[in-house]
Amino acid sequence: MAKDMTSQVKGGRHFNFCTNQITKI
């Protein structure tokens, strides 16, 4: 379960990063 949560956090960070890049443009 810890691994699953960690992957979700990493995925969330990646998603937020992509969203921020799109917003900057």
C-alpha positions as CSV (number, residue, x, y, z in Angstrom):
1,M,0.0,0.0,0.0
2,A,2.9,2.4,0.8
3,K,4.3,1.8,-2.7
4,D,0.9,2.5,-4.3
5,M,0.6,5.8,-2.3
6,T,4.1,6.8,-3.3
7,S,3.4,6.2,-7.0
8,Q,0.2,8.2,-6.7
9,V,2.1,11.1,-5.1
10,K,4.7,11.0,-7.8
11,G,2.0,10.9,-10.5
12,G,0.2,13.8,-8.8
13,R,3.4,15.9,-8.8
14,H,4.0,15.1,-12.5
15,F,0.4,16.0,-13.3
16,N,0.8,19.3,-11.4
17,F,4.1,20.0,-13.1
18,C,2.4,19.5,-16.5
19,T,-0.5,21.7,-15.6
20,N,1.8,24.4,-14.4
21,Q,3.7,24.3,-17.7
22,I,0.4,24.6,-19.7
23,T,-0.7,27.5,-17.5
24,K,2.6,29.3,-18.1
25,I,2.2,29.2,-21.9
